[in-house]
Amino acid sequence: MKRTVSLLLCLIMLLALCACGGQTAAPAAETTAPSAAPVEETAAQPEADALVVDTVILKEADDNMINTYSLLAVNPEAPFADADGNAVSDVALNTVGAEALINWLLSEEGEQAAANYGFDDYGEYLFYLKDDRPVSDAEIPQATEDTKLIRLSTTTSVNDSGLLGYLLPMFEEKYGYEVEVYSAGTGKAIANAKMGNADLILVHSKKQEEAFVEDGFSYVLEGMPSERLSYMYNYFVLCGPSDDPAGVKDAEDVLAAFRSIADGKYCFISRGDGSGTHTKELALWPEELGITAEPESFADYTDWYVSANAGMGACLVMAEQMHAYILTDKATFLTFVANDGVMA
């Protein structure tokens, strides 16, 4: 299976390289960021010539790039349907396990673990807690044979960044649960839950989360203010080659940076997978370009705009190999650099 995935990724990159022509390119949310966890002096990013990875952060900490994560429990009475739209009636959800995991993630212990993740390895915090986040003091039950397995459907960013690999063992060891993780773009993660294949979701696309609630797929946990529990955030970052041919680093803001990329037809790797990152990227292009999730909307831009339909790690690998620009969450990018450009 890994060999098949690798071959498919190689094929995607080969086609994309042809589309971008290996060019060096032609000349050329939620409204306000809540306060973060206490920040110590952050480590300076290494000089580009000292990096194994040439892709670097060029634009960050823009108000248009806040990336908020939410937890939602899946409603056992939801109108589940398969991929063809046929009703599914034999769904059995582990609501006890889902509520246990949500309450732990929103407990003081779970939230502080998330807030502290990454500092020892990267010299800076990768995720921050919202000021208005919900906090749980609910008693968390030990797992039983019937409640032991919890199915979590989530986005690639919390998985590829290593956050889940850091948090879940703490929860599992303390309470005896086993968390099965399905990791994909937010759109696919939500679709997986709508088919009855998840007990809870952890995603980062407000519009899609609200639709999930509106369609009856979530419910309010006891003691919580709403179905959608937004509790942490980080920032999207616009990355690209260290020589920055589009002049993104000097752009006034991220919107101007995206315009520079489009005006110069510099190669850009899009997730193209309906993920939260993809949704955010679509909102940053100049409106007159008309770029949407539909392939026909960027049919005239395929000489520079590459829709990969792949996860964040795979897309970062493509951007590095193709000397391209890319929008990513900062946590996954720092993990990518720390791994010398290798993503599992």
MOJO-V649237 format. One record per run of one state. SS is the DSSP state (helix for helix, strand for strand, loop for the rest). FROM is the first residue (numbers start at 1). LEN is the number of residues. Records with the same first field share a line. If there is no record, write none. Layout:
BEGIN
SS->FROM-LEN, FROM-LEN
END
This chain:
BEGIN
loop->1-1, 21-27, 51-4, 60-3, 75-6, 82-5, 88-7, 106-2, 117-2, 123-5, 130-19, 161-2, 176-2, 185-1, 195-5, 204-2, 215-3, 219-10, 242-6, 251-3, 265-3, 271-5, 283-4, 290-5, 302-3, 308-4, 323-2, 339-6
helix->2-19, 48-3, 63-3, 95-11, 108-9, 119-4, 156-5, 163-13, 186-9, 206-9, 248-3, 254-11, 276-7, 287-3, 295-7, 312-11, 330-9
strand->55-5, 66-9, 81-1, 87-1, 128-2, 149-7, 178-7, 200-4, 218-1, 229-13, 268-3, 305-3, 325-5
END
